[in-house]
């Protein structure tokens, strides 16, 4: 009996050129995550996407952006969706700056809690539609802020410099037991990505989500930065105070989401990669065949999985949510991964792992909807995208 494969809809819409910004009214904002922070006045200017129509009834929207925020400046990232129920209000997806108040950042980088509406809610990194309330239209808007100074706007410090805005919109409800993809990369292929273990950071910097035991996302991101030669060097990460892969700790500081209380915010990780000079965004892939296309093009990925130990042979642990890399495929089509959890051993030598293709695809697609970070230099082309393009 043939097993039906459910429809897997994903589109990525992306803007990179000629973003038109318009002045907005000044605002006042006090950083709620800094005790005693005064209310400060900010000048603003805004970019708003056109209304984008979806060819399918979408259930989730994930925004991404690449930007630099000169000292004192920050970004407000918002989204709204529309469907049979009309438009939602604008919801806040992030208050974002590349720095932090302890360094050169103007505010605390954070998402905003308790944004729930009848038709959907913000789930840290994404807007998720409620059951029976899919959306068919959506918009993003970004507002850049700089401290107000006496005089006109010409006296303001540097505005945020935005080089990419994107959103992945999807409807993926994959059923257990669906058939998995067959290998499509003859002979296999593996990209040389430096291995880094999050376990080497266990019990360090507990103020950032209790230390390394939960740093899978920034560790995976740092592996890709190192592969592309843009990871922070020893001087930049000297503040860490030790020489155990300090670039990982540097990444944690630069991606930490204060309200979420963790370093696994998807868009914050790709935004950090953007500050390192990469072109980076979050999307969803439909199966491992699409991941094989990236590997064949020389572009490793970070992906999200969740599983029990018996669902993924060779991992040796359970996880309700974990980020790791796809760096290659064997001749048989199995997945070669740099897994920052490193078999729960604090050693970079334990990072590389090979996972059964069918098992990996199920714990990636069925639980986490094929989520992937795409990070690459602008002069390294991506593979051709499918007709319903989920990368660009």
Helices and strands as residue ranges (DSSP letters): E 8-15, E 22-29, E 40-48, E 52-58, E 60-68, E 74-83, E 86-87, E 91-96, E 116-117, E 120-123, E 126-129, E 135-147, G 153-155, E 161-172, E 189-190, G 198-201, G 212-214, H 216-227, G 238-240, H 246-255, H 266-275, E 279-284, H 288-296, E 301-307, G 309-311, E 319-326, E 328-329, E 335-338, G 342-344, G 348-350, E 352-355, H 357-361, I 362-366, H 367-368, E 371-376
